C-alpha cells in the first residue's frame, strides 16, 4: 500500500520527534549519572578545554 506525500511527511515527523525525545531522555540520564558520580559541569568543561595535542583551546564555555 502506498502512502501519499502528506502521510509520509507526518510519519517522518513522528519518527523524528521520537528520536528527539529519546535523545533528551538519554541526555538527562547521562547528566544524572555524572552527578551521582560527582562529576559536575565545571569538571567536564575543564577536561575538554584541551585538544588532542594538549594545547588549550577556546571553548564556548571558557
PyMOL Python script that loads the backbone (N, CA, C, O; Angstrom):
from pymol import cmd

cmd.read_pdbstr("""\
ATOM      1  N   UNK A   1       0.840  -1.175   0.000  1.00  0.00           N
ATOM      2  CA  UNK A   1       0.000   0.000   0.000  1.00  0.00           C
ATOM      3  C   UNK A   1       0.889   1.244   0.000  1.00  0.00           C
ATOM      4  O   UNK A   1       1.785   1.384   0.833  1.00  0.00           O
ATOM      5  N   UNK A   2       0.631   2.119  -0.925  1.00  0.00           N
ATOM      6  CA  UNK A   2       1.397   3.358  -0.993  1.00  0.00           C
ATOM      7  C   UNK A   2       0.722   4.437  -0.163  1.00  0.00           C
ATOM      8  O   UNK A   2      -0.499   4.472  -0.018  1.00  0.00           O
ATOM      9  N   UNK A   3       1.548   5.305   0.372  1.00  0.00           N
ATOM     10  CA  UNK A   3       1.003   6.424   1.133  1.00  0.00           C
ATOM     11  C   UNK A   3       1.333   7.709   0.394  1.00  0.00           C
ATOM     12  O   UNK A   3       2.359   7.810  -0.279  1.00  0.00           O
ATOM     13  N   UNK A   4       0.448   8.687   0.530  1.00  0.00           N
ATOM     14  CA  UNK A   4       0.694   9.936  -0.188  1.00  0.00           C
ATOM     15  C   UNK A   4       1.747  10.771   0.529  1.00  0.00           C
ATOM     16  O   UNK A   4       2.184  10.431   1.628  1.00  0.00           O
ATOM     17  N   UNK A   5       2.141  11.851  -0.095  1.00  0.00           N
ATOM     18  CA  UNK A   5       3.203  12.694   0.430  1.00  0.00           C
ATOM     19  C   UNK A   5       2.915  13.256   1.803  1.00  0.00           C
ATOM     20  O   UNK A   5       3.816  13.342   2.637  1.00  0.00           O
ATOM     21  N   UNK A   6       1.675  13.639   2.051  1.00  0.00           N
ATOM     22  CA  UNK A   6       1.317  14.230   3.344  1.00  0.00           C
ATOM     23  C   UNK A   6       1.433  13.191   4.450  1.00  0.00           C
ATOM     24  O   UNK A   6       1.983  13.475   5.514  1.00  0.00           O
ATOM     25  N   UNK A   7       0.923  12.002   4.207  1.00  0.00           N
ATOM     26  CA  UNK A   7       1.016  10.938   5.211  1.00  0.00           C
ATOM     27  C   UNK A   7       2.471  10.553   5.462  1.00  0.00           C
ATOM     28  O   UNK A   7       2.863  10.277   6.596  1.00  0.00           O
ATOM     29  N   UNK A   8       3.260  10.538   4.402  1.00  0.00           N
ATOM     30  CA  UNK A   8       4.680  10.210   4.530  1.00  0.00           C
ATOM     31  C   UNK A   8       5.386  11.255   5.391  1.00  0.00           C
ATOM     32  O   UNK A   8       6.180  10.908   6.265  1.00  0.00           O
ATOM     33  N   UNK A   9       5.095  12.541   5.143  1.00  0.00           N
ATOM     34  CA  UNK A   9       5.689  13.613   5.944  1.00  0.00           C
ATOM     35  C   UNK A   9       5.278  13.499   7.404  1.00  0.00           C
ATOM     36  O   UNK A   9       6.101  13.696   8.298  1.00  0.00           O
ATOM     37  N   UNK A  10       4.014  13.184   7.652  1.00  0.00           N
ATOM     38  CA  UNK A  10       3.539  13.020   9.031  1.00  0.00           C
ATOM     39  C   UNK A  10       4.285  11.883   9.721  1.00  0.00           C
ATOM     40  O   UNK A  10       4.667  12.001  10.885  1.00  0.00           O
ATOM     41  N   UNK A  11       4.489  10.790   9.004  1.00  0.00           N
ATOM     42  CA  UNK A  11       5.208   9.652   9.568  1.00  0.00           C
ATOM     43  C   UNK A  11       6.650  10.027   9.882  1.00  0.00           C
ATOM     44  O   UNK A  11       7.173   9.672  10.939  1.00  0.00           O
ATOM     45  N   UNK A  12       7.295  10.746   8.959  1.00  0.00           N
ATOM     46  CA  UNK A  12       8.668  11.187   9.196  1.00  0.00           C
ATOM     47  C   UNK A  12       8.747  12.112  10.406  1.00  0.00           C
ATOM     48  O   UNK A  12       9.680  12.007  11.202  1.00  0.00           O
ATOM     49  N   UNK A  13       7.783  13.011  10.552  1.00  0.00           N
ATOM     50  CA  UNK A  13       7.757  13.921  11.697  1.00  0.00           C
ATOM     51  C   UNK A  13       7.618  13.152  13.002  1.00  0.00           C
ATOM     52  O   UNK A  13       8.281  13.475  13.987  1.00  0.00           O
ATOM     53  N   UNK A  14       6.759  12.135  13.017  1.00  0.00           N
ATOM     54  CA  UNK A  14       6.582  11.320  14.223  1.00  0.00           C
ATOM     55  C   UNK A  14       7.877  10.597  14.582  1.00  0.00           C
ATOM     56  O   UNK A  14       8.271  10.558  15.748  1.00  0.00           O
ATOM     57  N   UNK A  15       8.532  10.029  13.585  1.00  0.00           N
ATOM     58  CA  UNK A  15       9.786   9.316  13.827  1.00  0.00           C
ATOM     59  C   UNK A  15      10.868  10.265  14.329  1.00  0.00           C
ATOM     60  O   UNK A  15      11.620   9.923  15.241  1.00  0.00           O
ATOM     61  N   UNK A  16      10.950  11.453  13.740  1.00  0.00           N
ATOM     62  CA  UNK A  16      11.941  12.443  14.152  1.00  0.00           C
ATOM     63  C   UNK A  16      11.670  12.900  15.578  1.00  0.00           C
ATOM     64  O   UNK A  16      12.595  13.018  16.382  1.00  0.00           O
ATOM     65  N   UNK A  17      10.412  13.156  15.892  1.00  0.00           N
ATOM     66  CA  UNK A  17      10.043  13.572  17.248  1.00  0.00           C
ATOM     67  C   UNK A  17      10.394  12.486  18.262  1.00  0.00           C
ATOM     68  O   UNK A  17      10.861  12.790  19.360  1.00  0.00           O
ATOM     69  N   UNK A  18      10.174  11.232  17.904  1.00  0.00           N
ATOM     70  CA  UNK A  18      10.513  10.125  18.799  1.00  0.00           C
ATOM     71  C   UNK A  18      12.022  10.068  19.036  1.00  0.00           C
ATOM     72  O   UNK A  18      12.464   9.810  20.156  1.00  0.00           O
ATOM     73  N   UNK A  19      12.809  10.306  17.996  1.00  0.00           N
ATOM     74  CA  UNK A  19      14.266  10.297  18.150  1.00  0.00           C
ATOM     75  C   UNK A  19      14.733  11.458  19.023  1.00  0.00           C
ATOM     76  O   UNK A  19      15.631  11.291  19.848  1.00  0.00           O
ATOM     77  N   UNK A  20      14.135  12.619  18.849  1.00  0.00           N
ATOM     78  CA  UNK A  20      14.489  13.773  19.682  1.00  0.00           C
ATOM     79  C   UNK A  20      14.145  13.487  21.136  1.00  0.00           C
ATOM     80  O   UNK A  20      14.946  13.760  22.030  1.00  0.00           O
ATOM     81  N   UNK A  21      12.972  12.943  21.374  1.00  0.00           N
ATOM     82  CA  UNK A  21      12.563  12.619  22.743  1.00  0.00           C
ATOM     83  C   UNK A  21      13.503  11.602  23.381  1.00  0.00           C
ATOM     84  O   UNK A  21      13.829  11.723  24.562  1.00  0.00           O
ATOM     85  N   UNK A  22      13.942  10.610  22.624  1.00  0.00           N
ATOM     86  CA  UNK A  22      14.876   9.618  23.146  1.00  0.00           C
ATOM     87  C   UNK A  22      16.216  10.271  23.465  1.00  0.00           C
ATOM     88  O   UNK A  22      16.824   9.964  24.491  1.00  0.00           O
ATOM     89  N   UNK A  23      16.679  11.164  22.603  1.00  0.00           N
ATOM     90  CA  UNK A  23      17.932  11.876  22.848  1.00  0.00           C
ATOM     91  C   UNK A  23      17.845  12.687  24.137  1.00  0.00           C
ATOM     92  O   UNK A  23      18.766  12.663  24.952  1.00  0.00           O
ATOM     93  N   UNK A  24      16.748  13.396  24.318  1.00  0.00           N
ATOM     94  CA  UNK A  24      16.558  14.204  25.528  1.00  0.00           C
ATOM     95  C   UNK A  24      16.546  13.311  26.766  1.00  0.00           C
ATOM     96  O   UNK A  24      17.166  13.635  27.779  1.00  0.00           O
ATOM     97  N   UNK A  25      15.844  12.197  26.678  1.00  0.00           N
ATOM     98  CA  UNK A  25      15.761  11.265  27.803  1.00  0.00           C
ATOM     99  C   UNK A  25      17.141  10.699  28.160  1.00  0.00           C
ATOM    100  O   UNK A  25      17.516  10.657  29.332  1.00  0.00           O
ATOM    101  N   UNK A  26      17.884  10.271  27.152  1.00  0.00           N
ATOM    102  CA  UNK A  26      19.208   9.699  27.399  1.00  0.00           C
ATOM    103  C   UNK A  26      20.192  10.750  27.909  1.00  0.00           C
ATOM    104  O   UNK A  26      21.032  10.453  28.758  1.00  0.00           O
ATOM    105  N   UNK A  27      20.092  11.964  27.401  1.00  0.00           N
ATOM    106  CA  UNK A  27      20.956  13.042  27.881  1.00  0.00           C
ATOM    107  C   UNK A  27      20.674  13.323  29.349  1.00  0.00           C
ATOM    108  O   UNK A  27      21.598  13.526  30.137  1.00  0.00           O
ATOM    109  N   UNK A  28      19.401  13.333  29.711  1.00  0.00           N
ATOM    110  CA  UNK A  28      19.032  13.531  31.114  1.00  0.00           C
ATOM    111  C   UNK A  28      19.594  12.436  31.998  1.00  0.00           C
ATOM    112  O   UNK A  28      20.097  12.708  33.088  1.00  0.00           O
ATOM    113  N   UNK A  29      19.509  11.199  31.531  1.00  0.00           N
ATOM    114  CA  UNK A  29      20.067  10.076  32.301  1.00  0.00           C
ATOM    115  C   UNK A  29      21.577  10.212  32.460  1.00  0.00           C
ATOM    116  O   UNK A  29      22.123   9.947  33.531  1.00  0.00           O
ATOM    117  N   UNK A  30      22.243  10.624  31.391  1.00  0.00           N
ATOM    118  CA  UNK A  30      23.694  10.808  31.446  1.00  0.00           C
ATOM    119  C   UNK A  30      24.064  11.888  32.455  1.00  0.00           C
ATOM    120  O   UNK A  30      24.990  11.706  33.246  1.00  0.00           O
ATOM    121  N   UNK A  31      23.359  12.996  32.434  1.00  0.00           N
ATOM    122  CA  UNK A  31      23.639  14.083  33.378  1.00  0.00           C
ATOM    123  C   UNK A  31      23.419  13.616  34.807  1.00  0.00           C
ATOM    124  O   UNK A  31      24.232  13.911  35.684  1.00  0.00           O
ATOM    125  N   UNK A  32      22.336  12.894  35.055  1.00  0.00           N
ATOM    126  CA  UNK A  32      22.080  12.378  36.404  1.00  0.00           C
ATOM    127  C   UNK A  32      23.184  11.419  36.843  1.00  0.00           C
ATOM    128  O   UNK A  32      23.647  11.479  37.982  1.00  0.00           O
ATOM    129  N   UNK A  33      23.599  10.544  35.946  1.00  0.00           N
ATOM    130  CA  UNK A  33      24.662   9.596  36.284  1.00  0.00           C
ATOM    131  C   UNK A  33      25.951  10.332  36.606  1.00  0.00           C
ATOM    132  O   UNK A  33      26.623  10.007  37.585  1.00  0.00           O
ATOM    133  N   UNK A  34      26.303  11.325  35.789  1.00  0.00           N
ATOM    134  CA  UNK A  34      27.520  12.096  36.046  1.00  0.00           C
ATOM    135  C   UNK A  34      27.453  12.788  37.401  1.00  0.00           C
ATOM    136  O   UNK A  34      28.444  12.824  38.131  1.00  0.00           O
ATOM    137  N   UNK A  35      26.298  13.334  37.739  1.00  0.00           N
ATOM    138  CA  UNK A  35      26.138  13.989  39.032  1.00  0.00           C
ATOM    139  C   UNK A  35      26.279  12.985  40.171  1.00  0.00           C
ATOM    140  O   UNK A  35      26.892  13.287  41.195  1.00  0.00           O
ATOM    141  N   UNK A  36      25.714  11.797  39.997  1.00  0.00           N
ATOM    142  CA  UNK A  36      25.839  10.754  41.018  1.00  0.00           C
ATOM    143  C   UNK A  36      27.297  10.352  41.218  1.00  0.00           C
ATOM    144  O   UNK A  36      27.702  10.003  42.327  1.00  0.00           O
ATOM    145  N   UNK A  37      28.080  10.399  40.150  1.00  0.00           N
ATOM    146  CA  UNK A  37      29.497  10.054  40.224  1.00  0.00           C
ATOM    147  C   UNK A  37      30.346  11.227  40.716  1.00  0.00           C
ATOM    148  O   UNK A  37      31.563  11.105  40.854  1.00  0.00           O
ATOM    149  N   UNK A  38      29.707  12.343  40.977  1.00  0.00           N
ATOM    150  CA  UNK A  38      30.422  13.512  41.478  1.00  0.00           C
ATOM    151  C   UNK A  38      31.125  14.314  40.406  1.00  0.00           C
ATOM    152  O   UNK A  38      32.041  15.086  40.687  1.00  0.00           O
ATOM    153  N   UNK A  39      30.695  14.125  39.194  1.00  0.00           N
ATOM    154  CA  UNK A  39      31.301  14.856  38.077  1.00  0.00           C
ATOM    155  C   UNK A  39      30.351  15.976  37.682  1.00  0.00           C
ATOM    156  O   UNK A  39      29.263  15.730  37.161  1.00  0.00           O
ATOM    157  N   UNK A  40      30.775  17.206  37.936  1.00  0.00           N
ATOM    158  CA  UNK A  40      29.942  18.357  37.619  1.00  0.00           C
ATOM    159  C   UNK A  40      30.307  18.971  36.279  1.00  0.00           C
ATOM    160  O   UNK A  40      31.272  18.572  35.628  1.00  0.00           O
ATOM    161  N   UNK A  41      29.518  19.939  35.893  1.00  0.00           N
ATOM    162  CA  UNK A  41      29.749  20.601  34.611  1.00  0.00           C
ATOM    163  C   UNK A  41      31.125  21.254  34.537  1.00  0.00           C
ATOM    164  O   UNK A  41      31.791  21.169  33.505  1.00  0.00           O
ATOM    165  N   UNK A  42      31.561  21.903  35.616  1.00  0.00           N
ATOM    166  CA  UNK A  42      32.850  22.600  35.572  1.00  0.00           C
ATOM    167  C   UNK A  42      33.990  21.607  35.353  1.00  0.00           C
ATOM    168  O   UNK A  42      34.949  21.916  34.646  1.00  0.00           O
ATOM    169  N   UNK A  43      33.895  20.424  35.949  1.00  0.00           N
ATOM    170  CA  UNK A  43      34.914  19.391  35.751  1.00  0.00           C
ATOM    171  C   UNK A  43      34.934  18.941  34.287  1.00  0.00           C
ATOM    172  O   UNK A  43      35.999  18.812  33.682  1.00  0.00           O
ATOM    173  N   UNK A  44      33.770  18.709  33.740  1.00  0.00           N
ATOM    174  CA  UNK A  44      33.680  18.257  32.347  1.00  0.00           C
ATOM    175  C   UNK A  44      34.278  19.305  31.418  1.00  0.00           C
ATOM    176  O   UNK A  44      35.040  18.973  30.510  1.00  0.00           O
ATOM    177  N   UNK A  45      33.936  20.563  31.643  1.00  0.00           N
ATOM    178  CA  UNK A  45      34.442  21.620  30.773  1.00  0.00           C
ATOM    179  C   UNK A  45      35.950  21.762  30.877  1.00  0.00           C
ATOM    180  O   UNK A  45      36.620  21.990  29.870  1.00  0.00           O
ATOM    181  N   UNK A  46      36.492  21.631  32.076  1.00  0.00           N
ATOM    182  CA  UNK A  46      37.950  21.713  32.231  1.00  0.00           C
ATOM    183  C   UNK A  46      38.634  20.594  31.456  1.00  0.00           C
ATOM    184  O   UNK A  46      39.669  20.810  30.826  1.00  0.00           O
ATOM    185  N   UNK A  47      38.055  19.402  31.504  1.00  0.00           N
ATOM    186  CA  UNK A  47      38.657  18.261  30.819  1.00  0.00           C
ATOM    187  C   UNK A  47      38.675  18.455  29.308  1.00  0.00           C
ATOM    188  O   UNK A  47      39.610  18.008  28.644  1.00  0.00           O
ATOM    189  N   UNK A  48      37.671  19.104  28.760  1.00  0.00           N
ATOM    190  CA  UNK A  48      37.567  19.242  27.312  1.00  0.00           C
ATOM    191  C   UNK A  48      38.094  20.564  26.784  1.00  0.00           C
ATOM    192  O   UNK A  48      37.914  20.884  25.609  1.00  0.00           O
ATOM    193  N   UNK A  49      38.751  21.342  27.657  1.00  0.00           N
ATOM    194  CA  UNK A  49      39.353  22.577  27.179  1.00  0.00           C
ATOM    195  C   UNK A  49      40.692  22.320  26.498  1.00  0.00           C
ATOM    196  O   UNK A  49      41.277  23.236  25.920  1.00  0.00           O
ATOM    197  N   UNK A  50      41.168  21.119  26.558  1.00  0.00           N
ATOM    198  CA  UNK A  50      42.430  20.792  25.899  1.00  0.00           C
ATOM    199  C   UNK A  50      42.147  19.883  24.703  1.00  0.00           C
ATOM    200  O   UNK A  50      41.335  18.961  24.780  1.00  0.00           O
ATOM    201  N   UNK A  51      42.826  20.160  23.619  1.00  0.00           N
ATOM    202  CA  UNK A  51      42.639  19.311  22.445  1.00  0.00           C
ATOM    203  C   UNK A  51      43.562  18.096  22.520  1.00  0.00           C
ATOM    204  O   UNK A  51      44.233  17.887  23.531  1.00  0.00           O
ATOM    205  N   UNK A  52      43.598  17.311  21.475  1.00  0.00           N
ATOM    206  CA  UNK A  52      44.366  16.060  21.490  1.00  0.00           C
ATOM    207  C   UNK A  52      45.870  16.281  21.602  1.00  0.00           C
ATOM    208  O   UNK A  52      46.592  15.352  21.964  1.00  0.00           O
ATOM    209  N   UNK A  53      46.365  17.477  21.305  1.00  0.00           N
ATOM    210  CA  UNK A  53      47.794  17.777  21.446  1.00  0.00           C
ATOM    211  C   UNK A  53      48.128  18.339  22.817  1.00  0.00           C
ATOM    212  O   UNK A  53      49.288  18.636  23.100  1.00  0.00           O
ATOM    213  N   UNK A  54      47.131  18.486  23.666  1.00  0.00           N
ATOM    214  CA  UNK A  54      47.357  19.031  24.986  1.00  0.00           C
ATOM    215  C   UNK A  54      47.410  20.545  25.015  1.00  0.00           C
ATOM    216  O   UNK A  54      47.690  21.141  26.055  1.00  0.00           O
ATOM    217  N   UNK A  55      47.140  21.175  23.870  1.00  0.00           N
ATOM    218  CA  UNK A  55      47.135  22.629  23.818  1.00  0.00           C
ATOM    219  C   UNK A  55      45.761  23.139  24.234  1.00  0.00           C
ATOM    220  O   UNK A  55      44.734  22.566  23.871  1.00  0.00           O
ATOM    221  N   UNK A  56      45.760  24.219  24.998  1.00  0.00           N
ATOM    222  CA  UNK A  56      44.493  24.781  25.433  1.00  0.00           C
ATOM    223  C   UNK A  56      43.759  25.357  24.229  1.00  0.00           C
ATOM    224  O   UNK A  56      44.337  26.077  23.415  1.00  0.00           O
ATOM    225  N   UNK A  57      42.495  25.031  24.134  1.00  0.00           N
ATOM    226  CA  UNK A  57      41.669  25.554  23.047  1.00  0.00           C
ATOM    227  C   UNK A  57      40.524  26.355  23.637  1.00  0.00           C
ATOM    228  O   UNK A  57      40.091  26.102  24.761  1.00  0.00           O
ATOM    229  N   UNK A  58      40.043  27.307  22.887  1.00  0.00           N
ATOM    230  CA  UNK A  58      38.935  28.142  23.332  1.00  0.00           C
ATOM    231  C   UNK A  58      37.644  27.359  23.135  1.00  0.00           C
ATOM    232  O   UNK A  58      37.381  26.842  22.049  1.00  0.00           O
ATOM    233  N   UNK A  59      36.840  27.275  24.191  1.00  0.00           N
ATOM    234  CA  UNK A  59      35.546  26.617  24.073  1.00  0.00           C
ATOM    235  C   UNK A  59      34.461  27.651  24.297  1.00  0.00           C
ATOM    236  O   UNK A  59      34.725  28.748  24.788  1.00  0.00           O
ATOM    237  N   UNK A  60      33.266  27.301  23.941  1.00  0.00           N
ATOM    238  CA  UNK A  60      32.138  28.214  24.127  1.00  0.00           C
ATOM    239  C   UNK A  60      31.887  28.482  25.602  1.00  0.00           C
ATOM    240  O   UNK A  60      31.264  29.482  25.957  1.00  0.00           O
ATOM    241  N   UNK A  61      32.370  27.594  26.460  1.00  0.00           N
ATOM    242  CA  UNK A  61      32.102  27.725  27.887  1.00  0.00           C
ATOM    243  C   UNK A  61      33.285  28.271  28.663  1.00  0.00           C
ATOM    244  O   UNK A  61      33.202  28.449  29.878  1.00  0.00           O
ATOM    245  N   UNK A  62      34.391  28.540  27.972  1.00  0.00           N
ATOM    246  CA  UNK A  62      35.594  29.032  28.654  1.00  0.00           C
ATOM    247  C   UNK A  62      35.384  30.437  29.179  1.00  0.00           C
ATOM    248  O   UNK A  62      36.290  31.013  29.781  1.00  0.00           O
TER     249      UNK A  62
END
""", "prot")
cmd.dss("prot")
cmd.show_as("cartoon", "prot")
cmd.util.cbc("prot")
cmd.orient("prot")
